[in-house]
Amino acid sequence: MMNWRALSQTKQDRIWSEVNKLIKWKPGSRCHHIIPPDPYRVFDISSAMSSKAGHNDVSGVLSDLETSILKAFQLGTGKNDVMYALDWQHDGYTFIPHQAMPKDEFGEWPVPVFPNGDYYFFFHQDFSWGLLGDPWKCTITVFGEELLEAIDHDPPILFQDK
């Protein structure tokens, strides 16, 4: 997958160290509190995890989430800006939001936006903004004024008040 470039272990360790300081996250502690820098907003995504939601409903909502978030990433980046996509305890990647975003055999990015069982984090190359998916709290936290404004411009269905 051309646009998704796996991080070396050294680079991944360095980025996770930076991330843990930035969002004051201590993985492995009893409480996995994520405290992002201001401004930030926490979105409840539990409706997409509900057993009451039909498969087609969930599939459409997740597709809309991915499309809207990619647009927001594109609004917040220059043509050649790099982003980090991190999957807790798995391979992390760099990618350029303005290039093609190939998917795997399951129809997903290597690190999906929706946290379907693991922590999935996305950061701008300078760590000025990002998106933090927490599967245990059923939330996606967005931080950084630029990304918040981009998401407000075209919010995913999942982030809209019901």
N, C-alpha and C positions, 0 to 999 in steps of 0.2 A: 504494500500500500504506500505508494510514492510519497504522499503528503505526510503520512504518519511516520516519524523517525524515532525509533526507540532510543531512550537515553542510556548512556553508559552508566554502570553502577556508581562510578565516582561522581558523575554529574547528577545523577538521581539523588544520591546521599546529600550532596551540597544543596540541591533544591529543597529537599524535605527539611533540612536543617533551617533554611531560610523560612519556609512555610510555617514550621512549628513555632518559630519566634514571631512571625507576622500575625498569625491568628491565635497565638497563645494556646496551642493545642498540644496536649500531652497524651499521645496514643498509648494505650496499655494501662492508663490510670483508671481508677474505678469510675470516674465520671469523664466522659470524652467531651468536655465543653469546648466549643469552638467560639472564640471571641474575636471576630474580625475587626479591622480598623473602621472607624467612622468615615463616611456614612455607610450604613448597611441596612438591609431589609431581609427579614426571614419569611419565606413563603411556605405554607403548609401544603404538602403534596400528598397527604394521606388519601385523598379521594381517588387518586390513580392506583393506590395500593389496596383499595377496598375490594373484598370478595364480592360485593354487590355490583360492582361495575362490570358491564359486559365486556368481552374480549375486544369487540369492534370499537366500543367506546374508548377503552384504554389505549388501543392501538392508535386511534386517531388523535387522542390527546397527547400521546408520547411523540408522535410524528410532528404535531404542531409545536410541541415544546422544543424539539431539536431544531426545527426550521426557524422559529422565533429567536432562539438563543444564538444560532449561527448568524442571523442577521444582526443581532446586537453585537456579537464579537466583531463582525465586519465593520460596523459603524464605529467601534472603538479602537480599530487598528488601521495602520497604514498598509498599503498594498503588500509590503514584504515583511511586516511585523510578525514575529513568532509568538506563539502561545505555548504554555505548558499544559499538558493533560496528565493528571496523576491519579492512579488507582492504588489505594492503600494496599501495601504488601504485594503488588504486582508491577509489571513493567509500566514505566511512565514514558511519555512521548512529547515531542515538539511537533507543532503543525502550524501552517499558515492559513488563517481563516478564509483568505481570498482565493485559495486554490481549491481544486476538486477535493471533496471529502469522501474518499472511498469507504465502503462499509465491509464488514466481514461476512462470513457465510450465514450469520444470523440476522443480517440486515442492520447491524449496529456499528457505530464507531468503535475503535479499540477501547476507548474510554467513553462510555455513554454519558449523556447529560443527566439522565434520570438515575438516581442511586438505587439500583435494584439488588442490593445485598452487600455492597461495599461502599466505602467513602470514595467519591469521585470529585476531584478538584480541578478547576481550570483557572489559570492565571495569565495575565498579560506578561510579556517578557520582562517588564520592569517592576512587576508585582504591585502596580498602582491600583489594579482592580482584579476581581475574580469572582468565581462562582464555586460554592462549596456544597456538595450533596451529602446529606447525612441520612443513611437508610434506617437508622434506629430511631431517630426522632421524626422521620418522615418529613424532612424539610430540605429546601434549597435556600441557602443564604447567598445573597448577592451583595458585594461590597464595592465601593468606589463610585464616585459621582458619575463618571463617564459611562460606566456600564449600567448603572441604575437609570440614567436618562435614556440610554439606548433601548433598554427593556421597556420603559414607560412609553416609548414611541410606538412599539408594536408588541404588547405583552402577550405571552402565551396564554391559552385558555386556562391552563392550570394555575396561573398567577392572578387571574381576574377574580374579583369579589363575586361570589355567587349570590 
